């Protein structure tokens, strides 16, 4: 079994994400920035200072949230490391959702990393996705499992992607994801 493992960089998520939802993520991250771990704040601020230019601000981290959102999106689209940091921050702010999605995927028998793993340190997203598990099917199962759920389908789908560390790029029928 010498199969080469292929990854897509974290910024490839942009091909699967609606632009309006991307803004929702940024609004949550920047709107709750003080709630993030100090190390995550520093990582995001380092990338922003280097790569995000906001007119009228020498230090882009000092700009109001609305300016940060609009000016950070191009960096998110181009930079795998910045995408990973923003997605990790979003994950950190959605701990309840993460616990529930982790439980659902574990119950389904998906092989995933432990929930506390810092996925931003990984090389990117794995490209193989189980063909029988569309986002519609998975979000439906999530709603069935958690009828009191108040999360959007986009939130659930993104958390599935983040926790599984997979993008539905190469749909396969082989049992690569499930525990026997």
Order of alpha helices (4+ residues) and beta strands (2+ residues): beta-alpha-alpha-alpha-alpha-alpha-beta-alpha-alpha-beta
